Amino acid sequence: MVQLTLPKNSRVGKGKTWPKPQGATNLRQFRIYRFSPEENGNPRWDLYWVDLDKAGTMILDVLLYIKNNIDPTLAFRRSCREGVCGSCSMNIAGNNTIACTKGFDELPGGVISIAPLPHLPVVKDLIPDLTNFYAQHAYVQPFLKTVTPNPEKERKQSEEDRNELNGLYECILCACCSTSCPSYWWNGDKYLGPAALLQAYRWLIDSRDEATGERLDDLEDPFKLYRCHTIMNCAQVCPKGLNPAKAIAKIKKMMVERVS
């Protein structure tokens, strides 16, 4: 069996165990990934005891409680708190999700581990570097492309055609799907990943768009599209219940149909 060993500077060590809040009776422990490039050291796991009576109900509430009451150096992204912006995506108890809609009572008992999204470089603590992810999203040109003259008002669409976009436009670009995909782990510089390809299909199927051939040409590549092997991790972790693998399969079908 092949044995893989992380470089010494990538091995996650044991960090600090923070004291229990005084007088608290409803406690739960959280194990959080910590890394700061400014400290020039290895990443570590810090342990925190959280008073659940004061920490709200969601994992984001727990992180805010820790930052406000225990350790102000903890870094993470957040914005809407409503499952809309995708900012607080992270790996919680082994699964990619967004912290603002994941209740800690949904998770198994015991210590809850919280880490940044896998595969991506870490900026600090729970903040991943999404530069490549956003560049891939930009590559699919997620906007309407037309060649006919603009109408006086809007470009109209039938109700049936509009319904084709359901399950596609709701993507919040949290990157949970792409960072759960082994093909994206190994070929993230070449394979566009589930999130970008979901958005590619959203515009391919839009009846108002007039660049279908051009869009398919941009995806005609051994890596950009065809590294998907339909293992369905993306659909399993999507916090919005979308199915990127299904969209990717439909793009492959469009590729075949245009040459048959």
N, C-alpha and C positions, 0 to 999 in steps of 0.2 A: 504494500500500500504506500502511496506517495505521502510523505510527511511535509507539510508546508510550515515554514517558520517565519513569523513576522520579523522585519528588521528591528533591531534593538530600540530605536527611537519611536517605534510604532506600538510596542507592547504596552498594554494598559495595566497600570499598577494599582495597588491599593492606596486609596487616598485617606481623607480625614473623616472620622465619624463624629458628627456634630451632636451636642448634648440634647437630651429630651427637654421639651418645653416644661417649665415648672408648673405643677398643678394640673396638667392635662391628663385626662383619663382615657380619651378615645384617640389612640395613637396608631399611626401606621408608618412603616419605614419605606423610604424611597432611595434607590441607588441611581445616582445621576452621573453621567459621563462628563468629565471636566478636562478641558484642554485650553491652554493659552499660549500662542506662539511667543508672546512677550516673556514668558517664564523660561523658555528654552529647555523644557523638560518633557518627559513622557506624559501621555494622557493618563488619567486616573479615574477611579470610581469613588465618589464621595457619598457617604451615607447620611441621610437626614431623617429625623423623627418629626412628623407633622401632626399637629392637633387638628383632627378632622372636623371637630366642632366649629373651628374657626376658618377652615380652608375652602369653603364652598363645596361644590360637587364634582367639578371637572378637573382633569389633570392640569389644565392651564391655571385654574384657581390654586392648585397645589404649588405650581412653579412661582406664581405671584406671591403666595404666602411665604415661600422660602426666601425669595428675593427681598421682600419687604420686612420680614421679621427675623430671618436667620442669617442669610448670606447675600449681601447686596452685590457681590461680584459675579453671581450666576448670570450667564448671558443666554438669551433665546429671543426668537422673533415672535411677535404677536401683533394683531391689529383689531380685527372686527369683533372677535369673540362670538361670532354667529355662524361659523362654518362657511363663510363666503369668500374670504380673501386667500386662504391657503397658507398664510404666513407661518402658522405654528405647527407645520408638519414636522414630525419626528418619529422615532421608533420607540414605541411604548409597549413594554412587556413582550418584546419580540416581534411586534407587528407595526408596519408603517401606518400612521393615521394622523389626524389633526387633534391637537391637545384640547381645543376649546369645546369639542363635542364628545370627547371620550370621558365618560364618568369613571372615577376610580372604583366605584362599586360594581362596575361591569367586569372587572379584572379578577383573576383568581386571588385567593388569600395569600398572605406573605409579602415579601419585599417586592416592590414594583420597580423594574429597571427602566430608565429613560435615557435614550441615546440619540445622537443626530441621525439623520437619514443615512443608510449605508451607501457605500461606494463613493460618495462625493468627498472632496477635500473639506476639511473642517476649518472654518474661519476662527471660531472660538466656541467652546462648550457645545451647545446644542444648535449652533448656527452653521449650516453647510454653505459651501460656495456653489451658487446656482448659475454661474456665468455660462457654462457650457449648455446647461439645460435651457436657459432662455435663448441662447443663440440658435439652438435646434428648433425652438418654437418659431423664431423669426424666419428660419430657413423655409418653412412651409408657407410663408406669406399668408398669415391668417387674416385676410381681408378680401373684400369683394373685388374681383378683377373683371372688367368688361371692355369690349371693343366697340359696341354700338353706342350711338349718342345718348347722353343722359336724358332721361324723361323730364318733363316739366316738374313733376312731383317725385314720387317714390317708384322704385321698381317693384311691381306687384308680384304676389306669389299666392298660389292657391292654398287652401287649407291643407290639402293632402300633401303638397310639396313642403309646406311649413312643418308638418308633422314628422317628416323625414329627419329633421334636425334634432328632434327630441332624443335625449341620451347622448348628445354630442356637445351642444353649446354650454351645458351646465358645468363643464370642466373648470376648476378653480386654480389650475396650475400649481398644485401643492407638491408635485413631484413624487407623491407616494407610490404611484404605479411604476414609473420608470426606475426608481431606486429599489424596487422589489424584484426586478427582472434580471435573472442571471445573464441573459444575452447583453443587457445594457451594462452590467458590471464588467464583462469581459471586452465589450466593443463599444463603450460609450462615446468614443471619439468618432465612430463611423456609423453605428446604428442609431437612428433618430430616437428610438424609444417609444413606448406606448403613448405618452402624453402628446408628443408632437404629431404622431401618426393619427391619433384620434382627431386632433384639430385639422390635419390634412384632409381626412375623410369628411369632416364637417363642411369644408369648402368644396370638395369634389362633388358632394351630393346636393349642394345648394343649387336650386333650379335657376337662380338669378346669375350665377357665376358663368363666365364665358371663357374660362382658361383651363378646362378639364385636361386637354391634351398636354398643355404645358406643365400642368401640375403633375401629371403622371410621368412625364419625361424626367422631371426633377427627382422622382422616387425610383426610377429604373436603374437600380444599382444592386450588386450582390449584398451590400451591407445595410444601406439606408432603410430598406423595407424588409428584406427577406431573412433577417436574423431572428425574427419572431418565430418561435416554435410552439406557440399556443399552449403554454403550460398554465396560463390563467392566473398567475400571481397578481397581475395588474387588476383584474376584475375583483379578486378576493379582497384587496386592501383599499380600493377606492372609497373614500369617505362619502362620496356622492352617489354611490351605487351604479357607476357607469361601467361599461364593458369595452375597454380599448382593444382587447383581442378580437372581438367581433368586428370592430371597425377595420382593423388591420386585415382580417380575412376578406372583407368586402373590397378593400383596395386591391388585394391580390387577384380577386375575381375580375375586377375592372381591367387589370393588366392583361389577363388572359383573353377577355372578351374583345379587347380592342385589336388583337392580332389574329383572332380566329375568323 
